[in-house]
Amino acid sequence: MSLTLYWMHCGGCGGDTHALINAQSPDFHELFDSLDIQLLWQPSLSNITAKEHHDLVDKMLSGEQQLDILCVEGAVVRGPSGTGMFEAVEGRPKKNILAGLCAKAKFVVAVGTCASFGGISAECEIEASGLQFLKRSKGGFLGESFRSQSGMPVINLPGCPCHSSIVTGVLTALVHAKPLALNPYNSPLEWYGLLVHQGCTRNEYHEYRVEDSIFGEKGCMFFHLGCRGPLAFGSCNKILWNGRSSKTRVGVPCFGCTLPDFPQSSPFYETPNIEGIPDELPDGVDRAHYMAYKAMAAAAAPERLKKRKTEV
């Protein structure tokens, strides 16, 4: 029996949709065909009339139309003053339509950081929130106790955008009724169980505190250039973008776009610190051990790592 999928776009850009369109092996057409997913609506891929779409939404809300998977892209817009009228559809606040669809869906999937945690949209004056989190705080729009018809909380797939392979992998797991172990932020451990840092090709430079202070050298960008790879859980260095690369592989710091507090208040290319000690330390490292370790690590750095300048 085929499963139905409805994709709802809320407050934010369409980056997650464009990432999905870029999926390969399988692409999204092959994916839906092989999984026997009936795509009810996707704003960039569907071409039904406005009236047909309106009728479809009403049928899902009434229960006449089965809704198995609800994918939400973008944050929930709740302003002004909680009315939701900053984003309305034919006079109806979209947040109210969303709440009704979430109550009917077997699975609710937040695609991207905005839908998961509020993201960039939560920094605007529109009272935006993630579906079940607002930044690091549980609750969000639906509330901490929300469960879909399957009994699961919202499945969060953060990323700005979320990698297409994560979306296709999660949809495959849901269709085949495979259990998804989730981390404390309701993200599947299969894709969010390791740090971006753990797959970084500059990992060894980090361990020995061979630090980059300007762009273009071969060194760790965590200490001075704002890299959040040791803080952010994600698959960017495991599932490469376009099958080829990642930010850190081409010398750009990880922006931590999978983190609940993305975007951070500090500049992207600077590491906030006190007397050379980063304000935020790598996940699982306490300040006392870090202080003792950092000097020993730098002293023990092999010469092959110290001679790191890129030859022109």
N, C-alpha and C positions, 0 to 999 in steps of 0.2 A: 504494500500500500504506500503510495507516494505521500511525502510530507509537503506541507505548504509553507512558504516563506514570504513574509512581507518585510520590506526594508523601509524604515521611516527615517527621514532626514529632519533633524532638529537644528539647534543653533550652532553654526560652525561652517567650515568649508566642506568641500566634497572630496577631500584628499583620500579618505579611506575607500571611497567608491573608485577613484582613479587608480589606487593601488590594486584593488580587486580586478579591475579591467586589465591590469598588466600581468595578472597571474598566468603562469605557464605550467604545463605538464601536471595537472590539466589546467586549461584556461577555464573561465567561468561557464562557458557553454558546455564544455565536456564534463565539467564538475556536476552541473545540475542534471545533465542527461544521465550520467553514470550513477548518480545517487537517487535518481527519480524524484527530484525536488521540483515541485510546481511553484514557479516564481509568480506570486500574485501581483507584486508591484515593486519596482525599483526606480527611483526618480530619473536616473540617467539611462535606463535600459528599457523602460516600458513606454508604450505609446497609446494607451487607452485614453478615451476622452475624459475631461474633467468630471462630467456627470457619472460616467462609468466608475471612475475612481471614488467619487463621493458615495455611490451606491455600494461599492465594495467595502469601504470603511464601515458603513452602517451595518452591513451584513456580518462583518467580523464582530462588531460591538454587540450585536444582538445574539450572536452564536449561530446564526444561519450558515455562515461561512466558517469552516474549520481554519484555525490558525495554529500551526505547530511551532514555527520558529519566527520570532520577532527580532529583527536586527535593527538596532537604533544607532544612528550616526549623528554626532553633534550633541551638545549639552541641552538640558531641558531649560527653556526660557520661562521664568516664573514672574518676571516683572511686567508692568509696574505694580508695586505694592501687592505682590502675590496673585495678581489677576491673570497673568499669562497673556495679556492682550498685546504685548510687544511682538508676539508671533501667533497669529490667528489664521484659521482656515474658514472662510465664509462666516466670519463672526464668531466662530468657536475657538477658544484658546487651544492651541495644539497640545499643551500639557494635559488638558482634560481628555482629549482623544487618546493620547499616549497612555494615560493611566488606565483607561478602559481596555485598550488593547493588551497591556501588560497583564491585566486580570484574566484575559481569555487565553493567552499564549501558553503553550506547553513549555517552551524555553524562551527566555529573554536574553539576548546577547548584546552587550554594549560594545560597539566597534569603534576603537579609537579612544584617546585619552579624554576628549571632551565628554563623550557619553559615559565613560567610566568614572571620571573624577571631577569633571567641570572644565579642566584644561584651560586653554586660552580664553574661552568664552566666560569662564568664571571671574576673569580679571576685568570684565566690562560691566557697565552699569545696567545690566539686564536681569540681575538676580538669577544667573544661570547656575546649574548644579548637574552633577553626574546622576545617574539613575539611582544608585544605592550608596554612593559616597559623595561627599563634598570635600575635595582634596583628601586629607588623611582621615577625616571624620566619617564614621559610619552613619548611615541614615539617608542622606541625599534626598532625592525627590520622592522615592517610593517608601522610604523608611527601612530601618535595619531588619525588621521582621518579615519583609516581603519575601514571598516564595511564589514561583510560577506554578502552573498546573502540574508540572513534573515534580514539584517539591524542592526545586533548586533555587538558590538566589540568582540574581543577575550574574551572568558570566561576563566578566570584564576582560576585554582584549585591548589594553592600552597600547599607545604608539601614536606618533604624529608624523605620518599615518601608521596604522597597523599594517604589518607585512601581510601580503595576500596569502602567503603559505600558512599563516596562523589562522586566518579566517577559513580557508578551505579545509585545514586540518580539523578545526573545531566542528565545522558543519558535517564533515565525514564521521567524526566521533558521535555526534548527536543522532545522525541518521542510523548508524549501526548500533546504537544504544551502548556505546562504550563508556565506562565511567570516567569522569574527568576529576582528578584530584585538584583541589584549588588551594592557593596560598591565602594568607590572611586578607588580601585585597580582592578575593574572589577571581583570581586569574589562574588559568590552568598551569600547573607546574611543568607540564611537558614543554611549554614554551617560555615560561616565566620562572623557572626554577634555578636559573643560573644567572650570574652577573654578566653584564656586557663585557666587563673587564676580563672574565675568565677565558674568553675566546680571542682576546685582543692580541695581535701580533707584537705589540709593544709591552706585553705583560712582564717580560723579564727585566726591562728597564725600570718598571715600577718597583719590582721586588728589591732591586739594588739602589733605588733612589737616584737613578741617572735621569735627571730632570730636563725637560724642555722648557726654556723661558722665552723662546721666539719660535715662530713657525718655520718649518722647512728643515728642521733637524730630526734625527732619529732618537727620540727619548720619550719619557712618560709625560703626558700633558695634564696629569691630575694635580700636580703640586703648584703650578703657576697659571696654566692656560684654561682652567675651568672644566676639565673633563670630568664627567660624572659616571664614567664607566664602572668604577669600584663601588658605586652607590646604587646603580639602577639594575633591576632585573629585567632581562630581555634577551632576544635571540639574534640581535643584529650581527654578531660575529660568529653565529652558528648557522643561521639561514641568511646568506649574503643577499644584498639587494641586487636585483637583475642577475642573480647567480654569480656575481663578480666581486663585490666589494662592500665596504662599510665605511662609516665616517673615520674611525680611528685608523683604518688601513691606508687611507689617503692623507693622513695627517691633520684631520679635523677632530676637535674634541667631541666626545659624546655629550649631547645636550640633556640627557636624562629624560627623554620624552615619554618614557613609560612610568615615570615616578608620579605618585599622586599629587605632588606639589608643583608639577610642571605647568607653566614656566616659573622658574625660581625668580626671586626678586633681585638677585645679584646679576651683574653682567655675564653673558655667556662665556666670554673669553678671559675671565679672571677667576682665580680661586681665592675666595675670602679666607683670610688667615690672621692669626695673632702671633707675631714674632716668628713667622715662618711655619707655624703649625696650622694646617687647614682646619677651618671651623667644623667641617663635616669630615669625619674619618671613614675609611673603607668599611663596608658592612661587616660587622662582627669583630671589629678592632676597637679596644678601649684606649683612652688617651694615655694612661700610664704605660701600657705595653708599647704603644706607638712611640712614645718619647724615648724609651730605652732601645727600641729596635732600629729607629731611623738612622742613628749615627753609625751603628755597627754595620748596617746594610750598605750604606754609602762607602764605608771603608773597605768592605769586602768585594766591591764591584770589580768584575774582571776587566782587564784592559780592552778586550774586544768590544765591550759595551761603552767604555769611556770614549773610545775613538769612534764617535757616532755621527760626525758631520756628514751630510750628504754631499757627495762629490758632484760638481757641476760640469 
